[in-house]
Amino acid sequence: MGQAGMAEAAVRYLRSTRTPASRTVEALPRPELRCVGDDERAPLDQREFRSVMGRFATGVTIVTAPPAAPDTPDSAPAGFACQSFSSLSLDPPLVAFMVGRTSATWPRIARAGVFCVNVLGADQAELCRSFAVSGADKFAGVAYDRAPVSGSPRLTGAVAWIDCAIHAVHTGGDHLIVVGRVNALGTGTDDPDGPLLFHRGRFARLTPSSV
C-alpha cells in the first residue's frame, strides 16, 4: 500500500471515531516493511543529525525477552540497551521503543512476542555497556528474576520495570517502532541518585535543582 492508500485509510479511521459507538471502527492496515528509497533521503549530514539529536537527554533502558524456544538459539533470554523508549498511551496502556532493522536481538524478541523494559538507575552504566555489545553472553553474571506476566528478565537494581506484550510494529526508516501493551509494571530499587541518563554521547546523572 502506497502513501496515498495509507492516508485514505487514516481519513476513514478518523471519520469513524466521530460515528456512534455501535459502528465498527475499521482498523488501520499494517504498513509494509520496506527499505528506505533514495528519494526519501534528506540531504543531511548524518554526523550533524546525531550531534543535534544528542542534545536531547534521554533515560536508558534494557529491553529483555524470555527464551522463545528450548534447545534452539532462542533457548537463552534476549536483551539489548535502548534509549529510544517512551510511554505512548494511557488508555489502553501502551509504550514504544525503537530498534534498528539490523539488530540481531530484535528477531528473538519478536519471536517471543513479549518483552520487559528495565529502566536503569544512575549506578548501572556498566550494565548498559554490557548489553550494548553484540554477540556476547549479555546475561552472564547478571542478577534478575522474571516479570510476572511475560516471564521476561527483570533486572535487579532497575529503578522501574514495564512488562509488555507486542501490540504492533511499524516502520520508521532504518528502524522499527515497536508498540507494547502493558500488562504489569512497578518500581524497583529506590536509587537515591535517580535514573541513568544519556546526553551528547555519554552517560549522565540528575543533579539536585537549586530552584
N, C-alpha and C positions, 0 to 999 in steps of 0.2 A: 504494500500500500504506500502510495506516494504521499508527499506533504499535503496535497490538496485533499486526498481522501482522509488523512488524519484530521485536518481542520474541519471537514464536513462532519466527521464522527463527533468531534468535540462540540460543535454547534448543536447537533442533535442531543447530546448529553445535557448541555446547559439548558436547552429548552425543556427537556424532560423534567428537570428539577423544579420547574415552575408549574407543573401539572399536578393534579390531585394525587395523594399518596397511594391511591389504589392502582394507578397506572404503573406498569412495569418500566423500570429505568433501563435503557439499553446500555450495556457495558461497553466501555471503550475497547477497541481492538488492541491486541498486544503488538507493539511495533516490531518490525523485522530486525533481526540482528544483521548488521552490515558494516562494512568498512567505511571510513570517512572518505568522501570523494575529494579530489583535488580542488574542485570548485567551491568546496565548503571551508577551505583552509584560509583563515585571515592572514594577511601579510604581517604577522607579529613575530618578533624575535622571541624564541622560547625562553632564553635566559632572562629577558626583561619580564616576560609573563610570570616566571617563577619568582623573580625578585619582588615584583609588585604584590602578587598574591601572598608571598611570605610575610608581608607586614600585617596580615590578618592573623591574630593569635587564635589558636585552637586548643582544645583539650586533646588528650591522647588516649586511645583505647586499644585493646587487643580483642579481636573478634575470634571466637572459638566455635568449634563444632565437634560433636561426638563422632566416634568411628561409624562409618556408614555401612560397612560390611566386614564380617570376620574373615580371616585368612586371605586377605587381599591387601593391596597397597593402602586401602582405606581402613585397615584394621586398627590404626592409631588415630588419636584425635588430631584435628587440624586447627591451625590458628595463624593469624598474621596481625602485625601492627597497623593501625588505621587511625589517621587523624581526620579523615573526611567522614565524620559521623554527625548526625543531627536528629533531634526529635522532629516529627513530621505532622502528626495528627493526635488530637485528644480523644475524638470520638469518630471512628474507633481508634484505639491507641496504636499508633504506628511510629516507627523510627526508620531511618535510612542510613546506609553507608555506601560509599563509592569504592570500587575496586577496579584495578586495571585489567583489561581484557587478557593480558599476557600472564596474569597471576597464576602460579601453579597451585596455590591453595584454594582459590575460588571454586574450581570444579568439585573439589572434595566437599566444600560447604554446600554447594548446590545439590550434590547427591544426597547429603544428609537431610536437606530440607529444613534445617533448623540451625540456630546459632545463638550465642550469648555474647553480648557486648560487655567487656570488662573495662570500666573507667579507671585509669591508673592514677595512683597517688604520686605526690611530688618525689618520693624516695624510690620510685620504680623505673627510673630511666634505663638502668642496665637491663631490666627485664624486657623493656620495649625494644632495646637494641637487639637482644637475642631473638625476638620474634620477627625482626625485620630482615634476618638473614635467610636466604633461600637455600633449601636443601639440607639444612641441619635438623637434628632432633630437637625441636624447639621446646619440648616439654621435659627434657632431661633435667632432673633436679628441681623442677618447678612444682610447688605445692598447690593443690587445687582439690575442690570437691565437685559435685555435679549439680548443675542448675536443676530446680525442682521439676520442670515440665519437659524440657528438651534433653536433659542429661548432658548438655554441653559443659566443658570445663569452666568452672567458676573459680577464678584465680585468687588465691589467698593474698590479702593485702590490698585488693582493689577497693576503691572508695565507693563504688556503686556497680551494680550489675543489672542487665536487662535481658531476659530470657525470651526468645522470639521464634516464630515460625516464618519461613519465607512467604511473603504475601504477593509480591510482584517483582519483576526485574525489567528495567527499562534501559535503553541505550543512551549513552551520553558521550559521543565522540570516541576517544580511545579508552573510555571507562564504561562500566556498567553501574547503574543506580539500583541498589538492592533495597527493597522496602520490606520491613519485617513487622509482623503483627505481634504485639507484646502480650505474652501470656503470664509473665510474672516479672517482678523486679524488686530491688531492695538496695539498701546501703550496706557497705562492708565496713572496713576499718575506719575509725574516726581519725583520719590523719590530720594532725594539728597544722601541717604545712599546706593542706589543701590538695587540689589535683595537680597532676603533671601537665604543663603547658608546652606548646611548641610555637616558636616565633622566630622568623628570619633564619631558618635553618638550624636552630639549636633549641635545646630544652630550656624551660624557664619555670619559675615558681611565682606564685602570688606574693605580693608584699603588702603589709598592712597599710590601709589608707589613712592619711592624716586628716581626712575630712570627717 
